[in-house]
Amino acid sequence: MTNCDKKSHKEKRDKEHSKSKSLAQDIELIVAKTEETDTEKVSKNSSETATAQKDISMVVHYDLSALISFASPLATEEFTLELMQVVRKASRKRHCRRGVKEVVKALKKGHKGLVVIAGDISPIDIITHIPILCEDFNVPYIYIPSRADLGFACATKRPTSVVMIVPDLKDEEAFDYKEHYTACYEKVKELEQMT
């Protein structure tokens, strides 16, 4: 390589470095602006608890295109977010049964709680028996549109088809989400009576 080629190569490298540096600065500026708006939104809702503020980051995918035909009662978009927050709190306290096998086992053992079923399961034969079991054992159930959201709420990396929240009523300290759970439980009972 000649001296002229070395200089032009060095100049090109310096230009690319400065471009990537300015791009990184632009990205940092955008991230800072979004964090400012997020903190403004959170500060407006200061009445919420600290755990509820952390759960605001959950995104609800309310896409009804893949919904199974018998998904009733179906939660609204706002109620889906509330349910996901309760599932997340219960999962932190180890009060969740995840998956078809565990939920069926808990129902047959007579555990009481709230069952949340994903409405985009394929094949549908996997979960068709769960609403019947819930009705037999007098346990309320509700559908939400996305199994990916349900898996995310359970703090698992995989989509989850069904979750049962089984709170430990004896341990009041671990059941600190009682108000949110009872509100969701009552709302699900009302929705079941309407259908």
C-alpha positions as CSV (number, residue, x, y, z in Angstrom):
1,M,0.0,0.0,0.0
2,T,1.2,3.5,-0.7
3,N,1.1,6.4,1.6
4,C,-1.8,7.9,-0.2
5,D,-3.8,4.7,0.1
6,K,-3.0,4.5,3.8
7,K,-4.2,8.1,4.4
8,S,-7.5,7.5,2.5
9,H,-8.1,4.3,4.3
10,K,-7.5,6.0,7.6
11,E,-9.7,8.9,6.7
12,K,-12.5,6.5,5.7
13,R,-12.2,4.7,9.0
14,D,-12.3,7.9,10.9
15,K,-15.4,9.0,9.1
16,E,-17.1,5.7,9.8
17,H,-16.1,6.0,13.4
18,S,-17.5,9.5,13.7
19,K,-20.7,8.4,12.0
20,S,-21.2,5.5,14.4
21,K,-20.3,7.7,17.4
22,S,-23.0,10.3,16.3
23,L,-25.5,7.5,15.8
24,A,-24.8,6.2,19.3
25,Q,-25.3,9.7,20.7
26,D,-28.6,10.0,18.8
27,I,-29.8,6.7,20.2
28,E,-28.8,7.8,23.7
29,L,-30.8,11.0,23.2
30,I,-33.9,9.1,22.0
31,V,-33.7,6.7,24.9
32,A,-33.3,9.6,27.4
33,K,-36.4,11.3,26.0
34,T,-38.5,8.2,26.2
35,E,-37.3,7.6,29.7
36,E,-38.3,11.1,30.6
37,T,-41.8,10.6,29.1
38,D,-42.1,7.3,30.9
39,T,-41.2,8.9,34.2
40,E,-43.7,11.7,33.6
41,K,-46.4,9.1,33.0
42,V,-45.5,7.2,36.1
43,S,-45.3,10.3,38.2
44,K,-48.9,11.2,37.1
45,N,-50.0,7.9,38.5
46,S,-48.3,8.3,41.9
47,S,-51.2,6.7,43.7
48,E,-50.1,3.3,42.4
49,T,-47.8,1.1,44.4
50,A,-44.2,0.6,43.5
51,T,-44.8,-2.9,42.2
52,A,-47.7,-1.7,40.0
53,Q,-45.4,0.9,38.6
54,K,-42.9,-1.8,37.6
55,D,-45.7,-3.8,35.9
56,I,-46.7,-0.9,33.7
57,S,-44.0,-2.1,31.3
58,M,-46.2,-5.1,30.4
59,V,-47.7,-4.9,26.9
60,V,-51.0,-6.5,26.1
61,H,-51.3,-8.0,22.6
62,Y,-55.0,-7.8,22.2
63,D,-55.2,-9.6,18.8
64,L,-58.4,-11.5,18.4
65,S,-57.6,-13.0,15.0
66,A,-56.3,-16.3,16.4
67,L,-58.9,-16.6,19.1
68,I,-60.6,-20.0,19.6
69,S,-64.3,-20.1,19.0
70,F,-65.4,-21.0,22.5
71,A,-63.3,-18.4,24.4
72,S,-66.0,-17.1,26.7
73,P,-65.8,-15.1,29.0
74,L,-63.1,-13.1,27.3
75,A,-61.4,-10.3,29.2
76,T,-61.3,-6.8,27.8
77,E,-57.9,-5.2,27.0
78,E,-57.8,-3.2,30.3
79,F,-58.9,-6.2,32.4
80,T,-56.3,-8.4,30.6
81,L,-53.6,-6.0,31.9
82,E,-55.1,-6.2,35.4
83,L,-55.1,-10.0,35.2
84,M,-51.5,-10.1,34.0
85,Q,-50.4,-7.9,36.9
86,V,-52.1,-10.2,39.4
87,V,-50.6,-13.3,37.7
88,R,-47.1,-11.6,37.9
89,K,-47.5,-10.8,41.6
90,A,-48.8,-14.4,42.3
91,S,-45.9,-15.9,40.3
92,R,-43.4,-13.9,42.4
93,K,-44.9,-15.4,45.6
94,R,-45.0,-18.9,44.0
95,H,-48.8,-19.0,44.1
96,C,-49.2,-20.0,40.4
97,R,-49.8,-23.4,38.8
98,R,-48.6,-23.2,35.2
99,G,-49.5,-25.5,32.3
100,V,-52.3,-27.9,31.7
101,K,-51.0,-30.8,33.8
102,E,-50.4,-28.7,36.9
103,V,-53.7,-26.9,36.6
104,V,-55.7,-30.1,36.2
105,K,-53.8,-31.6,39.2
106,A,-54.6,-28.6,41.3
107,L,-58.3,-28.6,40.3
108,K,-58.6,-32.3,41.1
109,K,-57.0,-31.9,44.5
110,G,-59.7,-29.3,45.3
111,H,-57.5,-26.2,45.3
112,K,-59.4,-22.9,45.0
113,G,-58.3,-20.0,43.0
114,L,-58.7,-18.3,39.6
115,V,-57.9,-19.9,36.3
116,V,-56.6,-17.8,33.4
117,I,-56.7,-19.5,30.0
118,A,-55.0,-18.3,26.8
119,G,-57.4,-18.0,23.9
120,D,-55.0,-18.6,21.0
121,I,-54.1,-22.3,21.6
122,S,-53.7,-24.6,18.7
123,P,-54.8,-27.4,18.7
124,I,-57.7,-26.5,20.9
125,D,-58.0,-30.1,22.2
126,I,-55.3,-29.2,24.7
127,I,-57.5,-27.0,26.8
128,T,-61.1,-27.9,26.0
129,H,-61.5,-29.9,29.2
130,I,-60.3,-27.2,31.6
131,P,-63.4,-25.0,31.5
132,I,-65.5,-28.1,32.3
133,L,-63.3,-29.1,35.2
134,C,-63.4,-25.5,36.5
135,E,-67.2,-25.6,36.4
136,D,-67.3,-29.0,38.1
137,F,-65.1,-27.7,41.0
138,N,-66.7,-24.3,41.1
139,V,-63.5,-22.4,40.2
140,P,-63.9,-19.2,38.1
141,Y,-62.0,-19.0,34.8
142,I,-61.5,-16.4,32.1
143,Y,-59.8,-16.2,28.7
144,I,-57.2,-13.7,27.6
145,P,-56.2,-13.5,23.9
146,S,-52.5,-14.2,24.0
147,R,-50.5,-17.1,25.4
148,A,-47.3,-15.2,24.9
149,D,-48.6,-12.5,27.3
150,L,-49.7,-15.1,29.8
151,G,-46.2,-16.7,29.7
152,F,-44.6,-13.2,30.1
153,A,-46.8,-12.5,33.1
154,C,-45.7,-15.8,34.7
155,A,-42.0,-14.7,34.3
156,T,-41.3,-17.7,32.0
157,K,-39.6,-17.5,28.6
158,R,-42.1,-19.8,26.9
159,P,-45.8,-19.1,26.1
160,T,-48.2,-20.6,28.6
161,S,-51.6,-22.0,27.8
162,V,-53.2,-21.9,31.2
163,V,-52.4,-20.5,34.7
164,M,-54.2,-21.1,38.0
165,I,-53.6,-18.6,40.8
166,V,-53.8,-20.4,44.1
167,P,-53.1,-17.9,46.9
168,D,-51.9,-19.1,50.2
169,L,-54.6,-17.7,52.5
170,K,-52.9,-18.8,55.7
171,D,-49.8,-16.6,55.0
172,E,-51.1,-13.0,55.0
173,E,-47.6,-11.6,54.6
174,A,-47.1,-13.5,51.3
175,F,-50.6,-12.6,50.1
176,D,-49.9,-8.9,49.8
177,Y,-51.7,-8.6,46.5
178,K,-55.0,-9.6,48.1
179,E,-57.0,-6.5,47.1
180,H,-56.0,-6.9,43.4
181,Y,-56.7,-10.6,43.4
182,T,-60.2,-10.3,45.1
183,A,-61.2,-7.5,42.6
184,C,-60.2,-9.7,39.7
185,Y,-61.9,-12.7,41.2
186,E,-65.2,-10.9,41.7
187,K,-65.0,-9.4,38.2
188,V,-64.5,-12.8,36.7
189,K,-67.4,-14.2,38.7
190,E,-69.6,-11.4,37.3
191,L,-68.5,-12.1,33.7
192,E,-69.2,-15.8,34.2
193,Q,-72.8,-15.1,35.3
194,M,-73.4,-12.8,32.3
195,T,-72.5,-15.5,29.8
